[in-house]
Amino acid sequence: GELVKELSVNPMRPNTINLMGTDDAGRDIYARLVYGTKNTMRLAFLIALFRMFLALPLGVLAGMGHKGLSKIIGFFTTFFSAVPMLIFAYILLNFNYFYRMQMEKSIMAFAVVLALVGWSKLAGILEDHTKRIMEEDFIEGELAIGKTKRQIMTQNVLPHLIPHGVSQFFKEMAMGLFLVAQLAVLYVFVGTTREVGAMAFRADYRMGLEPEWGGMLSRISGDVMRFEEVWWVSLFSVLFFAVAVMGINLLGEGLRLEFQRRT
């Protein structure tokens, strides 16, 4: 063959060695996306899990007639309708304290914050479903034979909520993942970051050290301005987010249909 020498600098275009190219620091994008899947999916799972832990008991009790809890859910739902959870989460997570956390602690901190700003909507949905269940005729029969509210909740309400609850869990996971992508565009992402000086790589910005989809998407606002030159740096991260969100939503909907069919 013919020896061809080409002078190139990072980020490098996709080639036979780097299938999806490299980023500003010369790191392989494909390897970082694959390895970062573990961190990103763990974050999305914990967001949905913490939201469900908060929303399920509060939503069920509110739906069964607890007016105080219903007012609390309504207050938080109204508050986060007036103040978008993205803005509120951005303010909370934009402190320097979060930039120095190791990946494990950072994932936990982000999951707690994003669960606190998003649990009320899920609780309201579960409250509405519980109210519909409590209006069914068989609930009157259960009350007539002397069942307590606790027995009705554990033996009747919760089993009927399982199909919808499973579906909502995966939807919350997908919405949490979407919120992580939005925060990344605003330069907020999990894991330890370092300040890249003006003489290093490209410009003055924060760079994520550990692989995670959000950190890899954080430069998209600047990369879009020179998309023709560095299109691969952000494109593959966006595709991974899109496929994950659609896949998780479809999984949740499929499980809901399967549970309903078996019921």
C-alpha positions as CSV (number, residue, x, y, z in Angstrom):
1,G,0.0,0.0,0.0
2,E,0.9,3.6,0.0
3,L,2.1,5.3,3.2
4,V,0.0,8.4,4.0
5,K,0.9,10.8,6.7
6,E,-1.6,13.3,8.0
7,L,-1.1,15.9,10.6
8,S,-4.2,16.1,12.8
9,V,-5.1,17.4,16.3
10,N,-7.9,16.5,18.7
11,P,-10.7,16.2,18.4
12,M,-10.1,13.6,15.7
13,R,-12.7,12.5,13.3
14,P,-14.2,8.9,13.4
15,N,-11.7,6.4,11.9
16,T,-10.8,2.7,12.0
17,I,-9.2,3.0,15.4
18,N,-11.6,5.5,17.0
19,L,-15.0,4.5,15.6
20,M,-16.7,7.6,17.0
21,G,-13.7,9.9,17.0
22,T,-12.1,11.6,20.0
23,D,-12.9,14.5,22.2
24,D,-10.9,17.7,22.9
25,A,-8.6,15.7,25.2
26,G,-8.0,12.9,22.7
27,R,-10.2,10.4,24.6
28,D,-12.0,7.8,22.6
29,I,-15.8,8.7,22.5
30,Y,-17.0,5.2,21.8
31,A,-15.2,3.7,24.8
32,R,-16.4,6.6,27.1
33,L,-20.0,6.2,26.0
34,V,-20.0,2.4,26.6
35,Y,-18.3,2.7,30.0
36,G,-20.3,5.8,30.9
37,T,-23.6,3.8,30.4
38,K,-23.1,2.2,33.8
39,N,-22.9,5.6,35.6
40,T,-25.7,7.3,33.6
41,M,-28.2,4.4,33.9
42,R,-27.4,4.1,37.7
43,L,-28.3,7.8,38.1
44,A,-31.5,7.4,36.1
45,F,-32.5,4.3,38.1
46,L,-31.8,6.0,41.5
47,I,-33.8,9.1,40.5
48,A,-36.9,7.0,39.7
49,L,-36.4,4.8,42.8
50,F,-36.2,7.8,45.2
51,R,-39.1,9.5,43.6
52,M,-41.2,6.3,43.9
53,F,-40.2,5.9,47.6
54,L,-41.5,9.4,48.3
55,A,-44.5,9.4,46.0
56,L,-46.0,6.0,46.5
57,P,-46.9,6.2,50.2
58,L,-47.9,9.8,50.1
59,G,-49.9,9.4,46.9
60,V,-51.8,6.3,48.1
61,L,-52.6,7.8,51.5
62,A,-53.8,11.1,49.9
63,G,-55.9,9.1,47.5
64,M,-57.5,7.3,50.3
65,G,-58.7,10.5,52.0
66,H,-55.8,12.1,53.8
67,K,-56.4,15.7,53.1
68,G,-53.2,17.0,54.7
69,L,-51.0,15.0,52.4
70,S,-53.2,15.9,49.4
71,K,-52.6,19.6,50.2
72,I,-48.8,19.0,50.5
73,I,-48.7,17.2,47.1
74,G,-50.8,20.0,45.6
75,F,-48.5,22.7,47.0
76,F,-45.3,21.1,45.6
77,T,-47.0,20.4,42.3
78,T,-48.0,24.0,42.0
79,F,-44.6,25.3,43.1
80,F,-42.7,23.3,40.5
81,S,-45.2,24.3,37.8
82,A,-44.5,28.0,38.6
83,V,-40.7,27.4,39.0
84,P,-39.5,24.7,36.4
85,M,-37.7,21.9,38.1
86,L,-34.9,22.3,35.6
87,I,-34.1,25.8,36.9
88,F,-34.5,24.8,40.5
89,A,-32.2,21.8,40.0
90,Y,-29.7,24.0,38.2
91,I,-29.5,26.4,41.1
92,L,-29.1,23.7,43.6
93,L,-26.5,21.6,41.7
94,N,-24.4,24.6,40.4
95,F,-22.5,25.0,43.7
96,N,-18.7,24.2,43.6
97,Y,-19.3,21.6,46.3
98,F,-20.8,19.2,43.7
99,Y,-17.9,19.7,41.2
100,R,-15.4,18.0,43.6
101,M,-17.4,14.9,44.4
102,Q,-16.3,11.5,43.3
103,M,-18.5,9.7,40.9
104,E,-20.3,7.5,43.4
105,K,-21.1,10.3,45.8
106,S,-22.0,12.6,43.0
107,I,-24.5,10.2,41.5
108,M,-26.2,9.8,44.9
109,A,-26.3,13.6,45.5
110,F,-27.7,14.3,42.0
111,A,-30.3,11.5,42.5
112,V,-31.5,12.9,45.8
113,V,-31.8,16.5,44.4
114,L,-33.6,15.4,41.2
115,A,-35.9,13.2,43.2
116,L,-36.9,16.0,45.5
117,V,-37.7,18.3,42.6
118,G,-39.8,15.7,40.7
119,W,-41.6,13.5,43.2
120,S,-44.8,15.6,43.6
121,K,-46.0,15.1,40.0
122,L,-45.6,11.3,40.4
123,A,-47.4,11.5,43.7
124,G,-50.3,13.4,42.1
125,I,-50.6,10.7,39.4
126,L,-50.7,8.0,42.0
127,E,-53.2,9.9,44.1
128,D,-55.6,10.2,41.2
129,H,-55.3,6.5,40.4
130,T,-55.9,5.6,44.1
131,K,-59.0,7.8,44.1
132,R,-60.4,6.0,41.1
133,I,-59.8,2.6,42.8
134,M,-61.5,3.8,46.0
135,E,-64.6,4.7,43.9
136,E,-65.0,1.1,42.6
137,D,-67.9,-1.0,43.8
138,F,-65.8,-3.7,45.3
139,I,-64.2,-1.3,47.8
140,E,-67.7,-0.7,49.3
141,G,-68.0,-4.5,49.7
142,E,-64.6,-4.6,51.5
143,L,-65.8,-1.9,53.9
144,A,-69.1,-3.7,54.4
145,I,-67.3,-6.9,55.6
146,G,-65.3,-4.8,58.1
147,K,-61.9,-4.4,56.5
148,T,-59.8,-1.5,57.8
149,K,-58.2,1.1,55.6
150,R,-54.8,-0.5,56.1
151,Q,-56.1,-3.8,54.9
152,I,-57.8,-2.2,51.9
153,M,-54.6,-0.4,51.1
154,T,-52.4,-3.5,51.2
155,Q,-54.9,-6.1,49.8
156,N,-56.8,-4.0,47.3
157,V,-55.3,-0.7,46.4
158,L,-51.6,-1.6,46.0
159,P,-52.2,-4.7,43.9
160,H,-54.3,-2.6,41.5
161,L,-51.6,0.0,41.4
162,I,-48.8,-2.4,40.4
163,P,-49.3,-2.3,36.6
164,H,-49.5,1.5,36.5
165,G,-46.8,1.9,39.2
166,V,-44.3,-0.2,37.1
167,S,-45.1,1.8,34.0
168,Q,-44.7,5.1,35.9
169,F,-41.3,3.9,37.4
170,F,-39.8,3.5,33.9
171,K,-41.4,6.8,32.8
172,E,-39.8,8.5,35.7
173,M,-36.5,6.9,34.9
174,A,-36.8,8.2,31.3
175,M,-37.8,11.7,32.5
176,G,-34.9,11.7,34.9
177,L,-32.5,10.8,32.1
178,F,-34.0,13.6,30.0
179,L,-33.5,16.1,32.9
180,V,-29.9,14.9,33.2
181,A,-29.4,15.7,29.5
182,Q,-30.9,19.2,30.0
183,L,-28.7,19.9,32.9
184,A,-25.6,18.8,30.9
185,V,-26.4,21.4,28.3
186,L,-26.3,24.0,31.1
187,Y,-22.9,22.6,32.2
188,V,-24.1,20.7,35.2
189,F,-23.2,17.0,35.3
190,V,-22.1,14.3,37.7
191,G,-18.6,13.3,38.6
192,T,-15.4,15.2,39.4
193,T,-14.5,18.0,37.0
194,R,-11.4,20.0,36.3
195,E,-10.9,23.5,35.0
196,V,-9.2,23.5,31.6
197,G,-7.1,26.6,31.3
198,A,-6.8,28.8,28.2
199,M,-3.5,27.2,27.2
200,A,-4.8,23.6,27.4
201,F,-6.8,21.9,24.7
202,R,-9.3,24.4,23.4
203,A,-10.5,27.0,25.8
204,D,-11.5,27.8,29.4
205,Y,-14.2,25.3,30.4
206,R,-14.9,22.5,32.9
207,M,-14.2,19.0,31.8
208,G,-15.5,15.8,33.3
209,L,-12.8,13.3,34.3
210,E,-14.9,10.2,34.5
211,P,-17.0,8.8,31.7
212,E,-20.7,9.7,31.9
213,W,-23.1,10.8,29.1
214,G,-24.0,14.1,30.6
215,G,-20.4,15.2,30.9
216,M,-19.8,14.2,27.3
217,L,-22.8,16.3,26.2
218,S,-21.8,19.4,28.2
219,R,-19.9,21.0,25.3
220,I,-22.8,20.8,22.9
221,S,-23.6,24.6,23.0
222,G,-20.1,25.4,21.8
223,D,-19.8,22.4,19.4
224,V,-23.1,23.3,17.6
225,M,-21.4,26.6,16.6
226,R,-18.8,24.6,14.6
227,F,-20.9,21.5,14.0
228,E,-19.4,20.8,10.5
229,E,-15.9,20.6,12.1
230,V,-16.7,18.6,15.2
231,W,-20.1,17.1,14.6
232,W,-19.1,13.7,16.1
233,V,-18.3,15.1,19.6
234,S,-21.9,15.7,20.6
235,L,-23.9,13.8,18.0
236,F,-23.2,10.3,19.4
237,S,-24.0,11.4,23.0
238,V,-27.3,12.8,21.8
239,L,-28.1,9.6,20.0
240,F,-27.3,7.5,23.1
241,F,-29.6,9.7,25.2
242,A,-32.4,9.5,22.6
243,V,-32.3,5.7,22.2
244,A,-32.2,5.2,26.0
245,V,-35.2,7.5,26.7
246,M,-37.3,5.9,24.0
247,G,-36.2,2.4,25.0
248,I,-37.0,2.9,28.7
249,N,-40.4,4.4,27.9
250,L,-41.3,1.5,25.6
251,L,-40.2,-1.0,28.2
252,G,-42.4,0.5,30.8
253,E,-45.4,0.6,28.5
254,G,-44.8,-3.0,27.5
255,L,-44.7,-4.1,31.1
256,R,-47.9,-2.2,31.9
257,L,-49.7,-4.0,29.1
258,E,-48.4,-7.3,30.2
259,F,-49.5,-6.8,33.8
260,Q,-52.9,-5.7,32.7
261,R,-53.3,-8.7,30.5
262,R,-52.4,-11.1,33.3
263,T,-54.7,-9.2,35.8
